Amino acid sequence: MEVQINGEPRTLEPMTVGELLRSLDLDPARLAVERNRDIVPKGEYETTLLAPGDKLEIVRFVGGG
């Protein structure tokens, strides 16, 4: 299925947000995920299925000072 991740088209197998993050080797504790302009709560990463045409924005939290 075709989705967009941070504006880039990607072809993926059916999966959840949590599975996607693991496949990208990303730590969910340091991320925010938006799916079709709605924030996905961290507690729902494992149950939120991606669908064809989804537009995802994955943002990493960065500390500094």
N, C-alpha and C positions, 0 to 999 in steps of 0.2 A: 504494500500500500504506500501511497505517496503522502508525505507530511512535510511541513517546513519546521526546521529547528533553527532559531535565531536568524530567520530570513533565508536559510539555505535549504533547497529541496533535498529530501532524503527518501529512499525507498527502504521500508522496514517490513519485517514480519509482524503479524498481530502481537501486541505486547502491552503491558501496563507501563505507567510512568516509572514505577520503581525498577522494572526490568530494563527500561531504556536507560535510566541513570547508571545502572550497573554495567550495561553494555558499553557505555561511554566512559566507564571508570571514574565516575563522579561521586563525591561524598554528599548524600542528601542532607546531612546536617548543616552544610555550609551553602545551601542553595535555596532559591525560590524558583518555582515553576509556574508559569502562566500558560494556560491552554485556552486558546480562542478568547483571549482577553479576560479570562477569569483565573484567579489564583487557585492552584490546587493545594489544599491543606496537606501538610506532611503526612498526617494519619491516613490519607486516602491515596497515597502513591501506589500502594500495592493492589488497590481495587479499581483504580481509574484506568480503563482501557482506552488506548489510542484508537482513533478512527481515521479512515481516509480523509484527507483534506485538512486535518488538524493543523493549527499553527501554534507552535510552542516557542516560548521564550524561556531560556534557562539563564538565571543570573546568579553569579557567585558573590557571596559576601566577602568584602575585603576590609581588613582592619588596617589601621595606620594612625599616624599621629605626627 
